[in-house]
Amino acid sequence: MTGPVILALTAGEPAGIGPELCLQFAVEKRDIGVVVVASQPLLEARAKLLGLNVTLHPWQPGMAPKTGAGELSVWHVEGCASLMAGKLDAANSRYVLETLTVAAKGCLEGRFDGMVTAPVHKGIINDAGIEFSGHTEFLQELCAVERVVMMLATEELRVALVTTHLPLKDVPAAITPERLTQVATILNADLKKFFGIERPRILVAGLNPHAGEGGHLGREEIEVIEPTLEKLRTNGMQLMGPLPADTLFTPHWLDDADAALAMYHDQGLPVLKFQGFGRAVNITLGLPIVRTSVDHGTALDLAGTGKADAGSLHTAIRVGEQMALSLKAANHEACNHRKALNKENSE
């Protein structure tokens, strides 16, 4: 795409705070073009419940999104069975996944420059008989890529994960040389592409306490992690570790690092969320599209109360715009490079 950035914003679980976060975002004038991919009646019902004066404008590809105060462009998706705030309904599950599909395909087809996602409820989707472990894995399959990387970030800290939504008992077997190589390579490449870091410095956590204590507390560091990191270093990557996770997340190490790579979900994310919950962004690396998300869940207890904080959504949109601009610039540079090569070959 050329021209201004346009982002798709999925409203997430209908019973959660996602719909009202989208509406809160539209209350003030903004510079970036955002199209909410959701049920228009759902947004209308939530706006009425909260007393928000937001005019919804049906959107179609090719139209410029509304950016005025109190205006919101909506790409309507059918199938939302229940509009009630705070009460889950499994009948909404296919609609929720359809919003993700519409937004992602819109990115792949060039209608959007990236997508931002409000939270979904994994449990109710599975209760509907649909196997679903999260946005990250869903978009990986939809975009047909072998590996993606989940990274959460604040202005001060970036934490990526080798494994994501796995039971703890399954984590050690999932940390293979192939997986670690793929994750580290994607993280290194996308820190360059999307964040302009010429030579990323990445801290890598060990799996076991004290990074295995020389094999006394586990051998994954010796047999898998250390040899893999050594091979990757020969390719020019700056990888420090494996480091004990309880000391990796201290200023001594973090002050000179661009990202931390944790072995599993709850090894790295509690630290990041303690440091910046409500202003962090969830980023999926390794996709052919830009995808960011909020750092929190559906907050069913807050849905419909008007008390939900839209801070993380604003961060996710801002970072999504920055990443989209970086991708546009990279694609433009690659296009110019190909033209130059073609010109040389024709002369």
Buried (B, 14 or more C-beta within 10 A) or exposed (E): BEEBBBBBBBBBBBBBBBBBBBBBBBBEEBEBBBBBBBBBEBBBBBBEBBEBEBEBBEBEEEBEBBBEEBBBBBBBBEBBEBBBBBEBBBBBBBBBBBBBBBBBBBBBEEBBBBBBBBBBBBEBBBEBEEEBEBBBBBBBEBBEEEBBBBBBBBEEBBBBBBBBBBEEEEBBEBBEBEBBBBBBBBBBBBBBBBBEBEEBBBBBBBBBEBBBEEEEBBBBBBEBBBEBBEEBEEEEBBBBBBBBBEEBBEEEBBEEBBBBBBBBBEBBBBBBBEBBBBBBBBBBBBBEBBBBBBBBBBBBEBBBBEEBBBBBBBBBBBBBBBBBBBBBEEEEEEEEEEEEEEEEEEE
